Each structure stands twice: as structure tokens, then as C-alpha cells.
Amino acid sequence: MADCHVIHYSFLAMGIVSQTEKLSTKAHILDHYARNDKLCALDARYSRHSGICSRTLAAGRSVEGRRTGISMKETSVALDYLKLNDSNSIRIPADDLHRQVSAILQGVGTPAEHADITAKILVSSSLRGVETHGVGNAVRYAESIESGNYTVPQTVAIITETESTALLDCGNGLGFVAAHQGMEISIAKARDIGIGMTTIRNGHHIGMVGYYPMMAVAENMIGMAMTNASRSVRPALGARPRVGTNPIAFGAPAGEERDFIFDMATSTIASGKIGLAKRLGVQMPVGWAVTAEGEPLTEPRGDRGEDWAMNPLGGTREQGAHKGYGLGVMVDILCGVLSGGGFGAQLAGGENMTWTMAIDIAKFRDVDDFKSMMDDMVRELHATPPMPGEDGVLVAGDPEADFEDDRSVNGVPVENGQYDEMRAKAAQLGVEVFI
């Protein structure tokens, strides 16, 4: 019965069952799921709109060998309750948000150029629907500067450099600034010799990792970026966190179709989604995290620790947890070991090392021909017959582009609490309130 109650509470948070509806048996739960017309098809496709992997969880499956005692069909509707809407957010024009974020950062001593770079990336994230990495984080960065955890003004230094590579030091400042410069260097080197890459140490959070490949795509190049983080994800078969969420992003330009922009955490869910669930006071779906004993964890925790861990992408051994784990370690190698800045288990919370790469398509083939073939590929994927109940097949970057189209015209939603925090911080610093 305890297992049924865990699932019941997750269903309550998802809005699938009411507070009074009693789900006392596994059969009752499964019957309710079968009757619910909001559920997605039972496939394993990656839902970029929600930021999670939608997949069928086999009946009575285990978490690394431990049986959960219940089956559950995890779907994109599971994250509907984490989305911003008219009741939990307010819409603000993107230009006003940019001015506000920049003003707050300048109010704590950040040079105008660095504040504008950071604001541009944060607003882009919010425009594209990645709220967990968006403008709501501006106050946290300002507080990190005020506390001395971040150094501003910062100096981004080139430690070593070749025709195709560079090692940068972020100067313990805003990670956005160094990552932005790192991709600019990668692009310049790629333009000269075909490929360029940087790795960056002594850094901090860089926001939405997908922004940096987009910089390369804008220059008719292929772009890729990664960043590591302090321990929060357990290794496959492990019971304690040792790896960060370690996101990977990749971008390639198309012609008439939308550019391919792929941005994923190597954990089952981005850590920001857990933070958002906690702020909204809702439960997490089964599969996001486990206790140190391997039991599913549905109550979002505030702090990282040894008593719980996020799951690697794949979740279980049967579903390929070793793949998410391996990708996470790969990010640690390129970002932390190659730079010398440290891998996940060596990093303190808030420390992040970064890697960027750009490839000049023109050094390989005609750019227009490349884009034309990209269009063919995207159209072929979109034309794939969908699973029953699905509207159609998506390609990475589609949902984010839809968000940006809407929010560029109708304003960017900002969570109510974060909206109040930004206004209060601006007033405290004596800078203009734009929102």
C-alpha cells in the first residue's frame, strides 16, 4: 500500500487525480491511467517541450534492481503542473527584462558589457521556455557577487592557446561571460582553420547551454557546448551522487526549416525542474530521484546531499542508465579534467567548468547544400507517422522556437515570486525598476 500512496501523491501533483479520489490498488491506478484521455502515447521519445524523457515504465519495474511495486506511464502531461501560466506568473516584454537584469547586475558592480551579455543569455532562455535557466536567476547571481562567491569585475584570461584550441580562466566571475567569449574564440578559430574549441576553468553557471551552439549556428557553423557541475547524480548502479547534471548542447543550421538546436541534461531531469517543483510546492514524478536506499523519491529536496540522488538519463540499468552516466562522465572529462578545473565530485556547489566547439561547414562543403540536406532531414522526421494520440513528431528546437515566437510578441512569463524578488532587489540596490 505504501507504494500505491507514493504514486497517488505523484498523480495528485500532476493533476491526473483529485484529492478525494481513492487509488487503493494497483489495478485501480492502472485503470484510471487507461481511462485518462490526457495521456501521451507509450513511446520513448524525448519530449523537449517538457524537458524529460517520456517512456513507459514496465509493470513492477525496479530502480537498479529494487522493485517499485507499481507501474506508471510517464508522459509529457506529467510536467504540465510545472509550466508557467496566468495564475503563477506575469508576462513582461523581453526588452524590459533585459534592462532589468542588466541593471541589477550593474548595481552590484558588474561592468555594463558583462551585465548585458548575461542578461541577453538569461532572456533568451526565458524566451525559449527554459524558465529554470532564465531571468528568475538574476537575483541569485547578484547575491553571489555581493557575498564574494563571484569576482567582479572579472578578467577572462587565456592560459594556453594553439591555432585550434584555447584554455581559458573565467576569473571566478560570471560563467556566462567566459562561456560567451569561449564560443567567440571557437568560432574565430573555426573560421580560420575549420574547427575551434575551448575549455574553461575557474568558472560558474553559464545558464542555458543551448545558447552557445546557437552563436555558432548564427555564423553558419555547427556548434557544441557542455558544462559540468557539482555532484547531484548517482552513477549507474551507484547509491550516492558523484556526477553533475552535466548538460550537452548541439546546434546545426538549416535553410527553410528551423535550425536543429539540441540541449539536454545527462540526468533524467534538469536539476532546475526539481527546484521549480519545490518552489511551487508540488511532488516530483517517480523516476527523477531516489533515496540513498534506492527508493523512489517524490518530495523535492532543497539541498544536495548524500541522502538522495538524481537518476542518470535512462534511470535504470534496463532502460540504459549506463548511457546517461557515461555521457555525464564524458562532460566531466572535457570540461573539468581537460581544463584542470575539476570534475563533479571535486566541485563545490555553484562551480562549473565549460567546453565549447565550433565547426565551419564551409571548410567541408557548400553551406547552402548542407542546409538543403538539413531541410530534407527535418522534413523527413516531421513526416514520420506519429504514435496514436500524438499530434506529430518534433525535432529538437521546435518547442523552444514556438515559445520564442509567442513570447517575443506577447511577453515573457516570469514566476510571481521571482518577479517580486527582482523588483525588490532593484529597489534595494537603488537601480531603476523596469518591470
N, C-alpha and C positions, 0 to 999 in steps of 0.2 A: 504493500500500500504506500510506503514512503516514496517509492519510485514514481508511482502514479501521481502523488502530490507534487513532486518536483516538476513533472511535465505539465500538470494542471496549472501551476503558477506561471510557467512559461507561456502557456496558451492564453492566460489572463492578460499577460503583458502584451501579447501580440494582438489582442482584441478579437481572438477567434472564439473564445467562450466568455460567457458573462460571469459575474461574481457569484451568482446564485446557482449556476448550472453545475451539477454534481457529476464529476467524471471519476467514478469509483473503481472502474475496472479497465483493463487494457482493451477489452473488446468495445467498451463504450467509447473510449478515446478514439480508437481506430474508426469506429462507425461515424463519430462526429466529424473526423477528418474527411472521410469518404463523402459525407453529405455537404461539406462546405464548398460552395462554388467559387470561393475566392482563391483556392489553392492553385499553384502553378503545376505544370506538368512535372512528372517524376524523372527529371533528367539530371545530368551532372554539369550543365552548362554554367559558365561563370557569369553571374549577374553583376555587371558593372554598375547598374543603376543603384543597387543596394550595397555593393562593396563586399559581398560574401559569395561563397560557392553554394549554389543551390544543388542539393543532391538528395537522393533517397537514402535514409539511414536504415539499414537492414533490421528486420524484426529481432529484438533482443540482442542487438549487436554489442560488442564490447568496446571499452576505451582502453586500448593496449592490453586486451585480454580480460578486462573486468566488464562483466555484463551490466548494461544499464537497466535491464529488465523491462524495457518498453521500446516500441518502435515509434519513429517520428519522421514525417516528411518535411524536411526543412525547405522552405520556399522563399521567394523574394518578398512575399507578403509579410514574412516574419519581421522585416525591418520597417514596415510602414509606420509603426509606432515611434520610430526614431527619426522620422522625417520632420523637417520644419514645416509649419503650416500657420494659418492666420491666428490660431489660438496661442501658439508658443513662440511666435517671432513677429518682427516688424520689418517691412521692406524699406530699404534705403537705396537711393541712387548710388551706383558704383563709384562715381566721381567724388561724391561726398564721403563715402567710406575711405577712399584713398587719401583724401585730405585729412580725415580724422586720424587714421592710423599713423600717417606721416607726422602729424602734429604731436601726437602722444609720444612717439619715439624721439622726435627732436626735443620734446620737453624734458627728456631725461638725458640729453647730451649727445644723441646720435647725430652725426653730420647729415645735412639735408639730402645729399646724394644717396647715402646708405639707407636713410629712412624711406626715401622714395622707392628704392629697389625692393626693400622688404614689403612696403605697402602694395606695390604692384603685384608681387607674387601672392600675398595673402588675399588680395581682392580677386585675383584670377582664380584662386582655389574656391572662394565662395561663389563666384560667378558660375563655376563649373560644377557646383553641387557637392563639393568636398568640404562641407562645413567644419569637419573635425580639424582641418588644417587651415582654416580661413581666418577672417578678420577677428573672430572672437578670441584669438590667442594674443592679440596685440598687448593687452594689459599684462599678461603673464610675461611677455618678453620685456616690457618696460620695468616690471618688478625685478626681473633677473638682472637688469642693468643697475637698478637702484641698489640692489643687495650686494653688488660687486661680483656676482657669478659670471656676468658678461663684462668684457672690457670694451668701453667706447670712450673716445674714438679708437677704432681698431686699425691695425695695419696688416694687410694680407701680403705675406712675403713669399717669394719664390725661393725655395730651398735648393732644389736641383732642377735642371732643365736640359732637354735634348730637342732635336727637331720635331719629334712627335710626342714627347711626354713632358710633364712638369709635376713636381711635388710642391704643394702649397701649404703654408701655415695660416690658419684662419685668424690667428692673433687672439684667440679666446673670445672673439666677438660674435656678432650675429652670423649664424651659419648661412643665411640667405646671401649675404654679401660675398662670401668666399665661394659658395657654390655657383653663383651667378658669374663671378669672374672666372672660375674654373671652366665653365662651359664656354665662355667667350674665348678663352685661351684654346680650348679644344677645337672650336670652330675655326679659329685663325690658323692653327697648325694643320687642320684637315684641308683647308683651302690651299695651303702651300704644298703639302706632300700627300694628301689623300686621307689621312687619319690622324687624329689627335686625341690625347687623353690626359686627364689629371687625376691625382688623388690628393685628398686634403685632410690634414690632421689638425688637432687642437681646435676643434670646431663644435658647433651646437646645431640645434634643429634647423633644417632647411625648408620646412613646410612641405607642400605638395611636390613630391619628387617628379611627377609628370611635367611640371613646368619647364624643367631644364632640357629634356628632349624636344619640347616644343620650340625652344630657342633655335635648335639646330634645324628642325623642320622648316622654320621660317626662312632659313638660308638655303633651302633645297638640299638639305643633308639628312642623313639618318642620325638620330641622337639616342643616347642611352645614359642613364644615371642611376646610382644606388646610394643608399646611406645606411649605416649601421646604428645600433642603439644599445643601451644597457640591457641586461638580461631581463626577459619577461616571458620567453617562450621556452618550453621544455624540448629537449632533443627527442626524436622518435625513440620510444622505449624508456625514456627518462621520466623521473618523477619530480624534478626540480627545474626551475628556469635557468638556462645557461646562454641562450641566444636572444638577440633582439627581434623585433618585428621585421626589421631589415628589408624595406621595400625596394623594388626594382621597377624602373620605368623605361619604356622604349617608344620611339616615335619614328614614323616614316611618312613622307609627303605623298599625297595622292593628287590627281588632277581635278576632275569634275566632282569626284566623290570626296567625302570628308577624310582628313588625314587620319592615319592609324596612330592612336595615342593609347598605349597600354601602361597602366600603373597599378601595381599590386603589392600588398604586403606578403611576406613569405610565411606569415601566420594565418590561421583560419580567418581571422578578422583583424582589422587595424585596431591598435590599442585605443585610438580616439573614440571608436564606437563604444567601447566599454565605459570610457569616461562620460560620453554623452548619455548612455543608459543610466549611469549613476546620477547625473545632474537632473535627468528627467524623472528619476525615481521609479524606474521600471526594471523588470527582470531581464536577464540575458537568455537567449535560446540555448538549449543543450548543445554542446559541441564547441562553444567558444573557449571554454576554460575548464580546468579540473583542479581538484584539491591535491595536496601532496600525497593523498592515498589513492588517487586516480578516479575519484568520484566526480561526476559532472557538477559543475559549479554554475548556478544561475543567478546568484546575488552578486552584483558588480562590486568589486573591491576598489577602494580608493588608492591604496598604496601597493607598490610591488613588494614582494617578499618571498620567502622560501616555502610558505604555507599554501601557495597556489601558483598556477602557471597557465599561460595561454597555450593553445594547441598549435602545433605546426600545421601548415597548409596540408590538407589531406586528413588530418585529425587522428586517424587510426592506422595501424600497420596495414590492415586490409584495404584501406582507401588511399594508401600511398603517403603516409606521414613522413617516410624517409625522403621523399622528394622535396617537400616543403622545408624539411630540416636541412637537407643538402644545399638547397638554394640559399637558405639563411646563412649557412657557413661560408658559401661562396662569396656572399656580400661582405661578410666579416673579413675575408681574405683580401678582397680588392680594396675595401675602404679602410680597414683597420690595420691589417698586417702589412700590406704594401706601403701604406703611409707611415707606419710606425706609431700611429696614434692609439692603437689598442683595439682588441676585439671585445665583443659584448660583455663577457664575464669580467673584463678588466675596467669597464667604463662605469663612471658614476652616472646617476640619473641626470639627464639633460645634456650629456656629452654625445656627440655624433660625428663620425668621420664619413667622408663622402668621396665618390668616384664619378667622373664624367667622361664621356667619349663622344666624338663626332666623326662621321664618315662622309666624305664628299662623293656623292653619287656620280658627279661628272667625271671623276677620275676613273670610273669603271665603265659607264655607258652614258648615252644621251639621257638627260634628265627628263625630257618630255616623254621619251619612250618608257622610261622607268615608271613615271606617273600614270601613263596609259595602261600599263600592265597592272599597276596597283588598283586602278579603277576596275579593270576586269575582275581581279580577285575579289574586291569588295562586293561587286555586284553579284558574283557567283555565290558568295557567302550569304548575302541578303536574300538571294533567290532560293535558298535551301528550304524545303517544306518544313514548317515548324511542327513541334510536338503538339498533340491535342491540348487545346486550352491556351496556347501561346499565340501572341499576335504576330510574331515573326522573329527571325534570327537577327541578333545585333552584332556589330563589330566594335571592338574596343574604341572608345572615344565617342560613340553615338549618344549615349545618355548624357554625357558631360556637355556635348555640343548642344543638345536640346535644352539643357539647363541654361547654358550661356545665352542662347537665342532668346529665351523667355526673360531671364533676369537682366539682360542688357537693356530691355525695354521697360519692364515692369518693376525693376528694383531688386535688390539682393536681400533675401530674408536673413535677419540676424536674431539669434535666440534672445528672448526677452531679458534674461538675466545678464547675458553678455552685453547687450545694448545698454543696460543700466550701468554696468561696470565701465564701459568705455566713456560714457558721458561723465560719470563720477570721476574717473581718472583724469580726463581732460580738465575738469573744473579744479581738481586738486593741484594739477600742475600749472594752472593758470594759462592754459592754451585755449585757443578758440574751439568752441563746440560746434561741429559742422552737422551733426546728426540729431 
